[in-house]
Amino acid sequence: MSSNIDFYVTSQYTLFGIPKCGRGIPILGIPMEDTVSFRPGTRFAPSVIRSWSQYFEFTPTEDLGIDPLEKACDLGDLSLLQGMVDKNLERISLTVRDVINTWGRVINIGGEHTLSLGIAKAVRESQGSYSVYIHVDAHLDSREEWPMGQVLSHATFVRHIINQVKPQSLVFLGFRSYDKEEVKFVRGLENSVLLSARDVRLMNDHELRLLIRGVIDSYAGPIHLSIDVDVLDPSIAPGVGNPEGFGLGYGELLRIIRAILDYGGSRVRAVDIVEYSPPNDPGLTSLPTIIKLILDVLNYL
């Protein structure tokens, strides 16, 4: 195991009680929370998910005749420096690069969405290219500044991925809240595909899979899937920092994830599940859904 992983990763107990990483698909907790703009609390998500996961049935939504946990191992939670966004992104990038080089792929549990900028850099550095970035989110996260005067935040980081990492294609799925300038910017990109929450809801499974397959098959190279759980309707997942109404149902989100993982296959190098906020989750209502989501991602990977 590389020195970056040894130095940065800490752990008290494992997710679902699975083994610590030696082999399998690694799961890494990234409790980054340096640039949130509304309700804080995402930094607590990896540890809360890890501790509560011990008490749930480890059953995915669809029975594929396999145990998804047999495919997984736990790297623990990354040790970060609160408030030091540049250093934390560098630490995330170095560690995740080494994880991908060692295990081939990684599931990252956030933490705020800005961490996906560090993941994107790690994918490019480990693979030598960066093909498709898929952003499943209630927001586009592509503003120039937010809050005003702040260039890097969880509402602007996708623009940094575009400018710094330069994906060949970007896919935005499930969005329903945006600034006029940022939606104009994203729609103006030659390599972007946008499907709002309403668009996703109106498409049948065949249409959705056909679109996703078309994008994935049009580009060679690694795929990075980043899921903000606020893409779900607040009635299902209220425990987020920036909830938005008229979100996706869990079954609709699962259709998206299955299509991406089916057609992306081994090209999917990183999956991020971010922005769950335990302090903003009354009665921990969202937690079973988040845990089911992790199991389902493992199941389809």
GUNU-223370 format. One record per residue (C-alpha): residue number from 1; residue in one letter; chain; z, x, y. Coordinates in steps of 0.02 Angstrom, whole numbers, plus 50000, padded with zeros to 5 digits. Each point is the difference from the previous one (the first is absolute). Example, Ala and Ser with C-alpha at 12.3 -4.5 7.8 and 13.67 -1.06 7.14 Angstrom:
BEGIN
n res chain pz px py
1 A A 50390 50615 49775
2 S A 49967 50069 50172
END
This chain:
BEGIN
n res chain pz px py
1 M A 50000 50000 50000
2 S A 49956 50068 50172
3 S A 50125 50065 50128
4 N A 49956 49861 50123
5 I A 50051 49867 49874
6 D A 50157 50094 49950
7 F A 50056 50024 50179
8 Y A 49966 49828 50071
9 V A 50036 49873 49863
10 T A 50175 49932 49969
11 S A 50059 49865 49880
12 Q A 50159 49909 49946
13 Y A 49930 49880 49869
14 T A 49828 49952 49940
15 L A 49890 49849 50035
16 F A 50009 49874 49856
17 G A 50098 50132 49903
18 I A 49839 50094 49961
19 P A 50006 50188 49968
20 K A 49996 50126 50140
21 C A 49828 50074 50017
22 G A 49933 50114 49867
23 R A 49849 49897 49951
24 G A 49929 49830 50048
25 I A 49952 49921 50166
26 P A 50127 50062 50128
27 I A 50088 49880 50118
28 L A 50063 50079 50162
29 G A 50118 49919 50126
30 I A 49960 50044 50181
31 P A 50137 49932 50115
32 M A 49908 50039 50162
33 E A 50044 49895 50152
34 D A 49960 50089 50163
35 T A 49874 49890 50091
36 V A 50041 49817 49964
37 S A 49974 49883 50148
38 F A 50104 49846 49959
39 R A 50132 49975 49864
40 P A 50061 50163 49920
41 G A 50058 50021 49821
42 T A 49853 50063 49895
43 R A 50085 50167 49968
44 F A 50123 49911 49886
45 A A 49865 49925 49888
46 P A 49976 50138 49869
47 S A 50185 50016 49961
48 V A 50029 49810 49997
49 I A 49848 49972 49889
50 R A 50054 50141 49885
51 S A 50178 49936 49980
52 W A 49956 49815 49980
53 S A 49856 50033 49881
54 Q A 50124 50035 49861
55 Y A 50044 49815 49991
56 F A 49829 49917 49987
57 E A 49892 49962 49850
58 F A 49862 50130 49995
59 T A 49861 49872 49973
60 P A 49834 50009 50095
61 T A 49908 49842 50054
62 E A 49862 50022 49870
63 D A 50034 50053 49822
64 L A 49871 50134 49956
65 G A 50087 50046 49839
66 I A 50077 50158 50071
67 D A 50166 50050 50075
68 P A 49960 50056 50179
69 L A 50161 50099 50011
70 E A 49944 50112 49856
71 K A 49867 50065 50119
72 A A 50121 50043 50141
73 C A 50128 50130 50053
74 D A 50113 50012 50152
75 L A 49995 50142 50126
76 G A 50146 49931 50101
77 D A 50005 49982 50190
78 L A 49928 50128 50119
79 S A 50128 50082 50114
80 L A 49943 49973 50181
81 L A 50061 50042 50175
82 Q A 50039 49840 50095
83 G A 49900 49984 50161
84 M A 49891 50154 49973
85 V A 49833 49915 49967
86 D A 49888 50154 50002
87 K A 50111 50100 49884
88 N A 50021 49852 49884
89 L A 49813 49969 49989
90 E A 49973 50184 49961
91 R A 50134 49993 49865
92 I A 49924 49842 49926
93 S A 49827 50077 49999
94 L A 50055 50162 49918
95 T A 50104 49913 49867
96 V A 49873 49866 49957
97 R A 49861 50129 49992
98 D A 50100 50095 49870
99 V A 50041 49840 49906
100 I A 49815 49951 49989
101 N A 49953 50177 49949
102 T A 50131 49993 49862
103 W A 49986 49820 49937
104 G A 49832 49942 50066
105 R A 50063 49848 50097
106 V A 50157 49927 50078
107 I A 50081 49835 50047
108 N A 50096 50014 50164
109 I A 50140 49879 50048
110 G A 50037 49993 50187
111 G A 50062 50003 50130
112 E A 49895 49958 50151
113 H A 49810 49995 49993
114 T A 49975 50157 50105
115 L A 50037 50100 49842
116 S A 49826 49954 49937
117 L A 49928 50124 50126
118 G A 50091 50139 49906
119 I A 49938 49930 49834
120 A A 49820 49995 50062
121 K A 50009 50183 50049
122 A A 50074 50043 49831
123 V A 49861 49909 49907
124 R A 49866 50092 50099
125 E A 50083 50169 49979
126 S A 50028 49979 49814
127 Q A 49828 49927 49961
128 G A 49892 50089 50129
129 S A 49937 49832 50067
130 Y A 50061 49829 50053
131 S A 49888 49856 49953
132 V A 50070 49823 50018
133 Y A 50156 49947 50094
134 I A 50052 49821 49957
135 H A 50123 49921 50122
136 V A 50085 49841 49935
137 D A 50103 49939 50147
138 A A 50035 49857 50120
139 H A 49951 50121 50139
140 L A 49858 50122 50031
141 D A 50118 50139 50058
142 S A 49856 50074 50100
143 R A 50061 49986 50179
144 E A 49979 50146 50118
145 E A 50183 49990 50054
146 W A 50148 49892 49946
147 P A 50122 49978 50079
148 M A 49907 50045 50158
149 G A 50008 50187 50025
150 Q A 50034 50037 49815
151 V A 49845 50073 49920
152 L A 50064 50012 49820
153 S A 50091 49853 49922
154 H A 49986 49879 49855
155 A A 49882 49898 50111
156 T A 49882 50146 50038
157 F A 49999 50114 49847
158 V A 49835 49934 49927
159 R A 49910 50064 50155
160 H A 50075 50171 49961
161 I A 49938 49987 49821
162 I A 49827 49961 50068
163 N A 50001 50144 50125
164 Q A 50091 50132 49897
165 V A 49962 49963 49818
166 K A 49830 49917 50025
167 P A 49983 49880 49852
168 Q A 49824 49961 49944
169 S A 50044 49814 49996
170 L A 50143 49889 50059
171 V A 50043 49829 49929
172 F A 50121 49884 50091
173 L A 50064 49854 49897
174 G A 50119 49858 50043
175 F A 50020 50032 50186
176 R A 50038 49855 50117
177 S A 50078 50076 50157
178 Y A 49917 50127 50114
179 D A 49967 50062 50176
180 K A 49826 49965 50070
181 E A 49968 50185 50034
182 E A 50046 50057 49826
183 V A 49897 49867 49910
184 K A 49851 50047 50108
185 F A 50030 50183 49956
186 V A 50011 49966 49812
187 R A 49850 49883 49997
188 G A 49901 50131 50093
189 L A 50019 50126 49859
190 E A 49844 50018 49894
191 N A 50099 50021 49840
192 S A 50128 49858 50013
193 V A 50019 49837 49903
194 L A 50117 49865 50067
195 L A 50065 49848 49907
196 S A 50135 49899 50087
197 A A 50134 49904 49906
198 R A 49895 49844 50027
199 D A 49845 50087 49931
200 V A 50094 50056 49844
201 R A 50069 49826 49974
202 L A 49827 49921 50009
203 M A 49920 50121 49875
204 N A 50005 49965 49815
205 D A 50047 50139 49881
206 H A 49820 50044 49957
207 E A 49950 50015 50183
208 L A 50150 50108 50042
209 R A 49976 50116 49852
210 L A 49815 50016 50038
211 L A 50036 50053 50180
212 I A 50134 50126 49950
213 R A 49892 50071 49862
214 G A 49855 50017 50121
215 V A 50103 50107 50119
216 I A 50077 50107 49863
217 D A 49835 50030 49912
218 S A 49914 50050 50163
219 Y A 50107 50156 50023
220 A A 50050 50142 49886
221 G A 50169 50082 50013
222 P A 50184 49955 50012
223 I A 50068 49829 50048
224 H A 50162 49970 50096
225 L A 50076 49826 49989
226 S A 50135 49960 50128
227 I A 50094 49834 49988
228 D A 50113 49936 50138
229 V A 50104 49861 49924
230 D A 49988 49901 50163
231 V A 49827 49951 49938
232 L A 50097 49868 49901
233 D A 50052 49840 50085
234 P A 50178 50007 50071
235 S A 50048 49854 49888
236 I A 49976 50122 49854
237 A A 50051 50164 50080
238 P A 50106 49977 50157
239 G A 50076 50174 49985
240 V A 49880 50095 50113
241 G A 50008 50071 50175
242 N A 49852 49904 50071
243 P A 49974 49834 49907
244 E A 49842 49899 50034
245 G A 49968 49821 49949
246 F A 49857 49935 49890
247 G A 50007 50149 49884
248 L A 49936 50024 49824
249 G A 50082 49926 49848
250 Y A 50054 50121 49865
251 G A 49859 49947 49885
252 E A 49873 50036 50137
253 L A 50073 50173 50027
254 L A 49995 50031 49813
255 R A 49815 49955 49994
256 I A 49967 50136 50130
257 I A 50104 50131 49912
258 R A 49927 49968 49828
259 A A 49821 50011 50064
260 I A 50034 50165 50090
261 L A 50089 50078 49852
262 D A 49873 49933 49874
263 Y A 49849 50069 50092
264 G A 50083 50151 50079
265 G A 50071 50063 49835
266 S A 50050 50182 50000
267 R A 49929 50021 50175
268 V A 50154 49911 50070
269 R A 50108 50150 50042
270 A A 50136 49917 50104
271 V A 50073 49826 50015
272 D A 50124 49969 50141
273 I A 50118 49850 50003
274 V A 50082 49998 50171
275 E A 50096 49907 50136
276 Y A 50127 49908 49892
277 S A 50158 49989 50108
278 P A 50160 49955 49905
279 P A 50108 49967 50156
280 N A 49872 49869 50053
281 D A 49994 49917 49829
282 P A 50122 49854 49999
283 G A 50079 49987 49828
284 L A 49880 50138 49944
285 T A 49871 49861 49975
286 S A 49852 50120 50005
287 L A 50072 50127 49879
288 P A 49945 49919 49835
289 T A 49823 49987 50070
290 I A 49998 50184 50051
291 I A 50062 50053 49829
292 K A 49870 49889 49915
293 L A 49867 50079 50111
294 I A 50047 50176 49942
295 L A 49993 49943 49819
296 D A 49831 49918 50026
297 V A 49926 50155 50082
298 L A 50060 50103 49852
299 N A 49931 49871 49880
300 Y A 49824 50009 50072
301 L A 50001 50188 50027
END
